[in-house]
Amino acid sequence: MRYILLVLIFTASLFGGVLKSTILSVNEDKTEATIKINNIDIGVNGFIVHSIEGDHNMILNNAVVKSYDKSTKIATLTISEYTALRNNALPSGKWEAKAGDTAVLAFGYTRGILISPSEEIYYRITRHSKLQWVHPDIFATILSFNGHPTPLREEFTKLGIASSVGLVYIFLDKKLYTVDSMSFKILTVIEADLLQDETKLPFYTRVPEIDADWWGEGSDELEYYEPYYYKLLAEANSNNKTLYKIIKDLDTQARADEESGKEEFEDLDEDRYEEALEYFEGME
């Protein structure tokens, strides 16, 4: 357990500060930009800031790290329309990102939310971390307002915008995944050897019940904890070989257990990892 806490403290310090770097170049169709930075993880998100006049600045684009070359220390950013502070009552300019603008990355990385299957695991992970934790009750309240007892990926993004949450931590099968709330890219995976003696769906929260819509995506009650969150991770990390191997091994074990004929595996759904694996089509 001490090892887990030390790693959490390390990752909190690693992701704890906003990173700023000058834009070196922007491609012709304004979809990619490059910066020079000592170290950065793929999937880290942020935005592009443009100076207008004097001390006036404007956020122009969302930015997500697409690739990083360690030899040249050049990171390529995917840039897109910035919509977090959209206000139709305000005028918009015609400025475009260009060399000399500033990329602000890892914004909100001092705040995180933990998705865990039980209260015990939640408090054992969060109580000694310096990260500013947003309680899952807040997320559960948002889900209830939306009528989604099964959280959708975009709802993590909306939580990130509304509550300035930069990091999502997800506990799955004695591993703790650190995920960017906007890109949903996996930043780190650490071992978290904690006993899971119960599973609360869709995650640990003190909210007694999450209201459900009559129909639509997210309106059904979540049936399985691990397979669903693996599916969300797989959708955004379809090139992640480590994640693929983890899910593939779990799927193989589930099928073997179901075929064993043992009484404790009678109700096991052997296809429950199938949806997650579909995102890794062609990977071996």
N, C-alpha and C positions, 0 to 999 in steps of 0.2 A: 504493500500500500504506500509505503514511503517513497518508492520509486515513482509511482503514479503522480504523487503530489509534486515531486521534484520536476518531473517532465512538464506538468501543468504550469508550474511557476515559470519554467524556461520558455514554454510556448507562449505564455501570456506576455513575457517580456519581449519575445521575438516579434509578436504581432502587435505590441502595445503602442507603437508610435506611428504617426502619419509620415509617409514618405513623399518627398517632393523632388521632382526632377524636370529639367528643361526639355521641351520637345526638340528633337534634332531634325526630324523630317516628318512630312505627312504625304501619303501617296496621292495620286491624282484624283481618285474618286472619294477622297476624304473618309475612308473606312479603316485606315491603319496609320499608326504613328510610331515613331521610335524614340527611345530615351536611353541614356546611359546611366546605369545604376550598379552599385557594388554587388547587390544580391536581391533577388525577388523570386517569389514562387508563381508559377503559372496558375491563373485563376484569380489572383488578387485584383480587386476592383477599385475604382475610384472615379475621378472626373478630370476634365481638361478645363483649366482656368485661363481666360483671355483678358489681358489688360486693355481697357478702353482708353481712358485718359487719366493721367495723374494717378491718384490712388483708387480709381474705380476699376473693379474687376467683374467679370461675368463668367458663370459656368456655362460652357458650350456643349460639352459632350459627356456621355458616360465613357469610361475606359476600363478595359479588362486586359490583363496580361495574357497574351496569346502564346508567346514563346520567349525564351531567354537563352542567350549565348554566353556561357561562362567565360569563354576565351576573350571575347571582345567586350563583355559586360553590357551588351546591347539587348534591350528588351523591346519586343514588338507588341504594341497595344492595339486591340480591336476597339474602334470608337464608333459610337452610335448616338442617336438623339437623346438628350438629357430630358427626362420627363418627371423626375422626382418632385420638382417644385413647380409643376405646370399650373399656370393661372391664365385662363382665357381672357381675363379682364385687363391683363397687362400686355403692352406691345412687345413684339419680339424683333430683334435685329437680324441682319443678314451676315453677321460675322461667321467666319469659318476657322477651324483650328489650323494653326500654321506653326512653322518653326519659331521658337522663341517663347511660345506659350508654356504654361506650367502644368505638368501632370501631378495630381494629388492622389496618392494611392494609399490603401489600407485605412481609409477613413472609417471610423467607428469600430476599429479593432480592439478598443479598450472595453467594449461591451459585448456580451454574448448571451446566448440562451442554450440550455442543455435539454435535449430530448432524451429521457431515460425511462426505463420500464417500471421503476419502483421508487418510492420515497427514499429508501435506504441508500440506493445507488446515487440518487440525486444529491443527497446531503453529504455523502462520503466524498464525492468529487468536488462539490462547490464550496464546502465550508472552509477550506484552507487556501483557496485560490484568490489572487489579488484582482482577478478580472471582475468587472462590474456585471453581475448576473441579472438579467431580466427574468423574473419568475415566469415559469410556464403557465401560471394562472392567467397572465395577461394574454398569452397566445391562445389559450383555451377560450377566453372570453371573446376574442376576435373571431375564432372559428364558430362559436355558438351564434354570434351575430350574423355570420355569413351562412349559417345552416350547414356547416361542413364538419361532421364528426371525424371524417378522414381528411387530414390536412393536405392541401395541394402545394406543389412546389412554389407557385407564384405567391402563396400566402406567406411563405418565409421571406420572400422579397419585400412584400408589403409591410411585414413586421419590421424588417430592417430599415425601411424608409421612415416609417412612423415612429419608431423607437430608437433610431440611430444604433441598431444592432448590426455589427459588422461580421460577427462570427456565430455560426451554429455548430454546437457540439452534439453528436449523436452517439449514444452508447449502443453497440451491437456486438453480441457474442464475445464479451470480454475484450473488446477493442473500443477505443474512443476516437471518432473521426472528427477532425476539425475542418469545417466547410465554410467557404465564403458565402454570406447570406444572399448576395446578388447573383453571382455566377454559379453558385452551388458546386464549385470545383473543390475537390478534396485537397487540403493544404498539408495536413499531417495525419498519420495514423499511429497511435501509440497503444501498447498493451495496457489493459486495465483489468487485472485479474480480480474481479469483484463477483461475489456470489449473487446470482439472480434467482431469488426464491419465489418471486411473483412477477406478473406482468400486467400492468394497467394499460388499457387501450383508450385513446390512441397513444398516450404517454402519461407519465406521472403528472398529475395536477390535482389541486384541491377543489377544483370546480366539479360539483357532483355529477353534472350531466351536460353534454354539449348538444344543443338543439340541432335538428336535422331538417333540411328541406325535403319536400315531397319527392323531388327527382333531381337529376343533374349530377355531374361529376363532383365527388366529394360528399354527396349526401348519404351514402351508405355507411353503416357502422364498420369500423376496421376489424377484420377477422384475425390477422396475424401481424405481430409487431415487426419482427426482423425482416421478413420477406418484403413488406411494403417499403420500409426505409431503404433497403438495398435497391429496390426498384427506383426510388427517387434519386439515389446516388448514381446508379447505373445510367440513368437517362442523361445526366449532365457530365458523366465521366466514362464515356463509352470507349475511350482509348487507354484507360487505366488498367494495365495488366495485373497489378496487385489486387485490385478490387475484383477483377474478373476471376482470378484464381480462388479468392476467398469464397465468392458466390458459387463457383463451379464445384468446389469441394463440398460445400454445404448441400448443394443440390444432389450430388452423388451420394452423400451420406443419407440424405432424406429418402432417396429411392431405395437404397439398400435396407434401411430400417423398415420401410413400408413393405418391402418384399420378404422380410424376415418372418412375417407371420406372427410375431410376438404380440401378446395382448396389449402391451402399452403403446404399440404403434398402430393399432387398428384404425384410429381416426386420423392418422397423419395424411395430409394432402401432399402426395409426391410431386405435384406440379406447382407447388407454391413459389418456387424460385424461377419458374419458366419465364415470366414476364420480364424479370430483371436480366436474364441471360439473353433475351432477344436483342437487347441494345448492344451486345458484344458480337453480333453476327460476323463470322469470318475470323474471329480472333482465336488463336490456339497457342 
